[in-house]
């Protein structure tokens, strides 16, 4: 009988230790950050005749938040351009298909982005080294969105890079 009481007490002690215990480790989300992560391709891009070449953009998507179409927003960092400061410092490309959880923006789409950016820079006479940032947004964005609309429709974070604007631009 003495063994039975000792086993009962030991059993209750064991069960009491298996109750709710707090976890100190934070739970990390399955997919941190924005729905899409973008990166520039590390291979050297073929120079665009327009005078501006944005590196190829690769994407990886949260499998639970896939989009079928997106737009590329290119923003010029005009902090260093005092006298040639553009009135319009961003270019919003038209929608492009982005099927799948990983891939790259099509080469012809990036070629159009190069030409559009070159035209914008040429209109302000900007040459030399510039800083830009790119972002993917939902395809329902307006043609001239403000910061609030861009943030509301963003699919990725801003990705900065430096570009060299060479002579030639759009060939005008």
N, C-alpha and C positions, 0 to 999 in steps of 0.2 A: 504494500500500500504506500509505503514511503517512496518507492521508485515511481509510482503513478503520479504522486503529487509533484515530485521533482520534474518529471517529464511534462506535466501540465504547465507548470510555471515556466519551464524552458521553452515550451511551445508558444505560450503567450508572449514571452519576451522576444522570441524570433519574429512572431507576427507583428508585434509593435514596431520593430525595427524596419519592417517592410512597408510601412504606411507611406503616406504622401511625403516626399522629400523634395525640397526646393532645388532647382537646377541653377547653378551659377553661370553656366555657359549660355551666352545669348544665342537665340535661334537665328541663323542667317537665312535670308530669303533664297529661294531657288534661283532667281534671276535678279541680281543686283542692278540698280540703275534703270536707265531708259529701256524701252522695249527693243531697240536696235543698238548694237555697238558697231561703230564704223571705224575703219582704219585705212590709211593710205597704203597702197601696194608698195613694197620695197623695191621692186624692179624699176629701173629707169624708164620713164615714159618717153615715147617718141615725141620729139618737139613738134608743137602745133604751128603751122604757118601763120596763125593769127598773132603770134608773138607771146602768147601766154599758154602755159601747160600746167593744168591742175593734175596732180598724180591720180592714177586710177583709185577708185574708192571701193573697198570691200566691206561687206556687212555680215553680221551674225545677228539672228533675231531670237527673241524669246519665243519658244515654240507655242506658248499659250497666248501670244499677242501678235500673230502674224498679220501683215497687211498685204494687199495685192498690188497696190500702187502707192507711190510716194513722190515727193518733189524734193529737189536739192535746193537749199538756200546757201548762197555764197555771200559772205559779208566781208567787206574790205575794212581793215583796221586803219582808219584815217587819222589816228592820233598824231602821227609824225608828219602829216601833209598839211602844213599851215596855210600856204598860199594856194595850193591846188586842192583844198579840201572839197571832196565831192558832196554835192547836195543829196545825191542818192548813193548810199554806201552799200547797197545789197542788190543781189540778182536772185530772182526766184525763177527757177526753171519749171517747165511744164511737167506734168506727171509722167512717170516711167513705171513699167512693170517690175516688181521686185518679188517674184514668186520664190517660195522656199525659205528655209530657215538660215541659209547661208548662200553667199554669192558675191557678185560684183556688179556695179552699175555698168550698163552697156557702154562699149567704147564710143559708139556714135553719139550717145547721150553726153558723155564727157567731152567729146569734140564740140558739141553745141554749147556746152557750158564754157569751154575755152573761148570760143568765138564771142559769146555774149559778154563775158568778162572783159575780153580784149576791147570790144566796142565801147563798153562803159568806161574803161580806163583811158581809152583814146579820146573820148569826149571831154575828159578833164585834163588831158595832157600828162597823165601820170606814167612815168617810166622808171626803170631801175628795180630795186628790191622792194617788195611790198609784203605785208602780212595779210593773210586772209583766214577765215574760219568757215567751215562747211558744216551743214546739219541736214538730216533728213526730217521732213515733216509730212503730215498727212496730205494727200492729194487734193483735199477740199479747201486748201488755203487760197486766199485771194491773191491777185497779181501784185499788189503793193501792201503787204501786211505790216502792221506795227509790231512792236515787241510783245505785246500781250497776246496777239493772235499767234505769233510764232511759238511762244511758250505753251499756249493752249494746244497747239497741233503738233508739237514736237514728237518725233519718234526716236531721236538720238540726242546725244550731247554734242556741243560744238567741238569741232576738231580743227585746231589751228595748224598752219604751215606758212612757210616763207616761199614766195615765188619771185622769179626774176622776169620782169617785163622787158622783152627785147624790142628792137625796132621792127617795123613792119606792120604790126597790129593787123587790122582787117584788110589791108591792101588798098585803102582809099587814097 
